Amino acid sequence: MSRKLLMMPLLLGLLGCQTTGDLIPLTTTGGSGPACYVDDDQLTELLDQQYRYQQAGGNNPRLQQLAAARQNGNKALEGLLLTSPASSPEQVTRGAALLGSLPLYPDAHCMADRYLYLHLGLVRQGLGRQTQLNAKNTEIVELKRKIEALTDLEQQITRQRKDL
């Protein structure tokens, strides 16, 4: 009898583990793999466009490339261009937000998505470091102001001692 009582919780626990429905598979493209946001074949073109954007002299060619990416609705290219080193901090922030909104699938089967995902991670790290740097620079300016105030105070005290 005691053996049956000990087996009862085990049996009830195992019954609770049964699934009643089918598991939902990952989104795929015709059963051939995951649904990538950017085709791997487009990665070379994206990198080529980014290279041309970085090498372009002046703002006009860059603005034309950005406008073309927006007009074509190519958000991956637009985000990549906006987050390139040749972009302003405001553009980088906007590009990071744009890349972050894309449904990327950073898997080995989607190399272009993985590249964009890793690029976004590096951009976010850079933005975080820039924020820290700005905070430190603000702190340095404040400390310099305090040092100058203390130096002025010390000079005033020295003058008062000489006058006495």
C-alpha positions as CSV (number, residue, x, y, z in Angstrom):
1,M,0.0,0.0,0.0
2,S,2.8,2.5,0.9
3,R,4.5,1.7,-2.3
4,K,1.4,2.7,-4.3
5,L,1.1,6.0,-2.4
6,L,4.7,6.8,-3.3
7,M,4.2,6.1,-7.0
8,M,1.0,8.2,-7.1
9,P,2.8,11.7,-7.1
10,L,5.3,10.4,-9.7
11,L,2.5,9.2,-11.9
12,L,0.5,12.4,-11.6
13,G,3.6,14.5,-12.3
14,L,4.2,12.5,-15.5
15,L,0.6,12.9,-16.6
16,G,1.0,16.7,-16.2
17,C,3.9,16.7,-18.7
18,Q,1.8,15.5,-21.7
19,T,1.3,18.0,-24.5
20,T,-2.2,18.4,-25.9
21,G,-1.4,20.2,-29.1
22,D,1.3,20.4,-31.8
23,L,4.3,22.6,-31.2
24,I,4.5,25.7,-33.4
25,P,7.5,25.5,-35.8
26,L,9.8,28.4,-36.5
27,T,8.8,30.6,-39.4
28,T,10.3,29.1,-42.6
29,T,10.4,29.9,-46.2
30,G,8.9,26.8,-47.9
31,G,10.5,24.4,-45.4
32,S,14.0,25.2,-46.7
33,G,15.2,27.1,-43.6
34,P,14.4,30.2,-41.5
35,A,12.8,33.3,-43.0
36,C,15.6,35.8,-43.3
37,Y,14.8,39.5,-43.4
38,V,17.7,40.1,-45.8
39,D,18.8,37.5,-48.3
40,D,22.4,36.4,-48.1
41,D,22.9,37.3,-51.7
42,Q,22.1,41.0,-50.8
43,L,24.8,41.2,-48.2
44,T,27.5,42.0,-50.7
45,E,25.4,44.8,-52.2
46,L,24.7,46.2,-48.7
47,L,28.4,46.2,-47.8
48,D,29.3,47.8,-51.2
49,Q,26.7,50.5,-50.6
50,Q,28.0,51.2,-47.1
51,Y,31.6,51.4,-48.5
52,R,30.5,53.9,-51.1
53,Y,28.7,55.9,-48.5
54,Q,31.8,56.1,-46.3
55,Q,34.0,57.0,-49.2
56,A,31.7,59.7,-50.6
57,G,33.2,63.2,-50.4
58,G,30.8,65.8,-49.0
59,N,27.2,65.4,-47.8
60,N,25.4,65.6,-51.2
61,P,26.4,62.0,-52.4
62,R,25.6,60.6,-49.0
63,L,22.2,62.3,-48.9
64,Q,21.5,60.9,-52.4
65,Q,22.3,57.4,-51.2
66,L,20.1,57.8,-48.1
67,A,17.3,59.2,-50.2
68,A,17.5,56.3,-52.7
69,A,17.5,53.7,-49.8
70,R,14.4,55.4,-48.3
71,Q,12.6,55.7,-51.7
72,N,13.3,52.0,-52.3
73,G,12.0,51.1,-48.9
74,N,15.2,49.3,-48.1
75,K,15.3,49.8,-44.3
76,A,18.3,47.5,-43.8
77,L,20.4,49.6,-46.2
78,E,19.1,52.8,-44.7
79,G,19.9,51.6,-41.2
80,L,23.3,50.4,-42.3
81,L,24.2,53.7,-43.9
82,L,22.9,55.8,-41.0
83,T,25.1,53.7,-38.6
84,S,28.3,54.0,-40.6
85,P,31.3,55.8,-39.1
86,A,30.8,58.7,-41.6
87,S,27.4,59.5,-40.1
88,S,26.6,62.1,-37.4
89,P,25.7,61.0,-33.9
90,E,22.1,61.9,-34.5
91,Q,22.1,59.7,-37.7
92,V,23.7,56.9,-35.8
93,T,21.0,57.0,-33.1
94,R,18.3,57.0,-35.8
95,G,19.9,54.2,-37.7
96,A,20.3,52.1,-34.6
97,A,16.6,52.5,-33.8
98,L,15.8,51.6,-37.4
99,L,18.0,48.5,-37.4
100,G,16.6,47.5,-34.0
101,S,13.0,47.6,-35.4
102,L,13.8,45.1,-38.1
103,P,12.8,41.5,-37.6
104,L,16.3,40.1,-38.0
105,Y,16.9,36.4,-37.7
106,P,20.6,36.2,-36.5
107,D,21.2,32.6,-37.2
108,A,23.9,30.8,-39.2
109,H,21.4,30.3,-42.0
110,C,20.9,34.0,-42.4
111,M,24.3,35.5,-42.7
112,A,23.1,39.0,-43.8
113,D,20.7,39.2,-40.8
114,R,23.5,38.0,-38.5
115,Y,25.8,40.7,-39.9
116,L,23.2,43.4,-39.3
117,Y,22.5,42.1,-35.8
118,L,26.1,42.1,-34.9
119,H,26.6,45.5,-36.5
120,L,23.7,46.8,-34.4
121,G,25.3,45.4,-31.3
122,L,28.6,47.2,-32.0
123,V,26.7,50.4,-32.8
124,R,24.8,50.2,-29.5
125,Q,28.1,49.6,-27.6
126,G,29.6,52.7,-29.3
127,L,26.5,54.8,-28.4
128,G,26.8,53.6,-24.8
129,R,30.5,54.4,-24.7
130,Q,29.8,57.9,-26.2
131,T,27.2,58.5,-23.5
132,Q,29.7,57.5,-20.8
133,L,32.3,59.7,-22.4
134,N,29.9,62.7,-22.5
135,A,29.1,62.1,-18.8
136,K,32.8,62.0,-17.9
137,N,33.5,65.1,-19.9
138,T,30.7,66.9,-18.1
139,E,32.2,65.7,-14.8
140,I,35.6,66.9,-15.8
141,V,34.3,70.4,-16.7
142,E,32.5,70.6,-13.3
143,L,35.6,69.5,-11.4
144,K,37.7,72.1,-13.3
145,R,35.2,74.8,-12.4
146,K,35.5,73.7,-8.7
147,I,39.3,73.7,-8.8
148,E,39.3,77.2,-10.3
149,A,36.9,78.4,-7.6
150,L,39.1,76.9,-4.9
151,T,42.2,78.5,-6.4
152,D,40.4,81.9,-6.5
153,L,39.4,81.4,-2.9
154,E,43.0,80.5,-1.9
155,Q,44.3,83.6,-3.6
156,Q,41.8,85.8,-1.8
157,I,42.8,84.3,1.5
158,T,46.5,84.8,0.7
159,R,45.8,88.5,-0.2
160,Q,43.8,89.0,3.0
161,R,46.7,87.6,5.1
162,K,49.2,89.9,3.4
163,D,46.9,92.9,4.1
164,L,46.8,92.1,7.8
